[in-house]
Amino acid sequence: MRRHARMGVRGPSRPVRTCVGCRSRAAQSDLMRLVASSGAVLPDPAGRMPGRGAYLHADPRCWESAKRRRVWSRAFRTAQSLDTSHVDALFGGPARVGGAPGSR
């Protein structure tokens, strides 16, 4: 009988994802999934929205880091400018559209 390589004493491993803000790895269940849809970055709490997802810690420092580094074109593999105001509202920040500095 073959044993699965990941099945050890601790049981099956959980999926691991990388936070786009701090770039540390964490269990998928510990991160918030974001999806690009209709030109906007939207939170996907159920993890069921179609499309490519990016993962982020529910920490304002990770969100600020992701915005400062402008990770959205790489994370979602798009050249389109994305509206991040929906996720900004979760963190209590000012709404920004397009990601250009000073556009409020």
C-alpha positions as CSV (number, residue, x, y, z in Angstrom):
1,M,0.0,0.0,0.0
2,R,1.4,3.4,-1.0
3,R,1.3,6.3,1.3
4,H,0.8,9.8,0.0
5,A,4.1,11.7,0.5
6,R,2.3,14.6,2.2
7,M,0.3,12.4,4.6
8,G,2.4,12.3,7.7
9,V,1.8,12.2,11.4
10,R,0.1,15.6,11.2
11,G,-2.4,14.7,8.5
12,P,-2.9,16.2,5.1
13,S,-1.3,19.5,4.4
14,R,-3.3,22.6,3.7
15,P,-3.0,24.7,0.5
16,V,-0.4,27.5,0.9
17,R,-0.5,30.8,-0.9
18,T,1.7,33.9,-1.0
19,C,0.5,37.3,0.3
20,V,0.9,39.9,-2.5
21,G,1.6,42.6,0.2
22,C,4.3,41.1,2.4
23,R,5.2,38.2,0.1
24,S,5.2,35.7,3.0
25,R,3.6,32.3,2.6
26,A,0.6,31.3,4.7
27,A,-2.2,28.8,4.7
28,Q,-4.8,29.7,2.1
29,S,-7.5,29.8,4.9
30,D,-5.5,32.6,6.7
31,L,-5.5,34.9,3.6
32,M,-8.2,37.0,1.9
33,R,-8.8,36.2,-1.8
34,L,-9.0,39.1,-4.2
35,V,-10.3,38.9,-7.8
36,A,-10.1,41.3,-10.7
37,S,-13.6,41.7,-12.2
38,S,-14.9,44.4,-14.6
39,G,-11.9,46.6,-14.0
40,A,-12.0,46.4,-10.2
41,V,-10.3,44.5,-7.5
42,L,-13.0,42.8,-5.4
43,P,-12.8,40.8,-2.2
44,D,-13.9,37.2,-2.6
45,P,-14.7,35.9,0.9
46,A,-16.3,32.7,-0.3
47,G,-13.4,32.0,-2.7
48,R,-15.8,31.1,-5.5
49,M,-15.7,34.0,-7.9
50,P,-14.4,33.2,-11.4
51,G,-11.0,34.4,-12.5
52,R,-7.5,34.6,-11.3
53,G,-7.1,35.2,-7.6
54,A,-4.5,37.1,-5.5
55,Y,-4.1,36.5,-1.8
56,L,-3.6,39.1,0.9
57,H,-3.4,39.1,4.7
58,A,-6.2,40.9,6.4
59,D,-3.7,43.4,7.7
60,P,-3.6,47.1,6.7
61,R,0.2,47.0,6.4
62,C,0.0,44.2,3.8
63,W,-2.7,46.2,1.9
64,E,-0.6,49.4,2.0
65,S,2.5,47.5,0.8
66,A,0.6,45.9,-2.1
67,K,-0.7,49.4,-3.2
68,R,2.7,51.0,-2.8
69,R,4.4,48.3,-4.9
70,R,1.5,48.3,-7.5
71,V,1.3,44.5,-7.6
72,W,-2.1,44.3,-9.4
73,S,-0.9,44.1,-13.0
74,R,1.5,41.2,-12.1
75,A,-0.9,39.4,-9.7
76,F,-3.8,39.5,-12.1
77,R,-1.7,39.3,-15.3
78,T,-3.4,42.4,-16.9
79,A,-2.2,45.7,-18.3
80,Q,-5.5,47.3,-17.4
81,S,-5.7,49.8,-14.6
82,L,-7.8,48.4,-11.8
83,D,-10.0,50.2,-9.3
84,T,-9.1,49.2,-5.7
85,S,-11.7,51.2,-3.9
86,H,-13.8,48.2,-2.9
87,V,-10.9,46.6,-1.0
88,D,-9.8,50.1,0.3
89,A,-13.2,50.4,2.0
90,L,-12.5,47.1,3.9
91,F,-9.3,48.6,5.4
92,G,-10.9,52.0,6.0
93,G,-8.6,53.9,3.6
94,P,-9.5,56.6,1.1
95,A,-11.0,55.4,-2.1
96,R,-8.8,55.4,-5.2
97,V,-9.6,54.7,-8.7
98,G,-7.0,53.7,-11.3
99,G,-4.0,53.7,-8.9
100,A,-2.6,57.1,-10.1
101,P,-1.2,59.1,-7.3
102,G,-3.5,61.9,-6.1
103,S,-6.6,60.5,-7.9
104,R,-9.3,60.5,-5.2
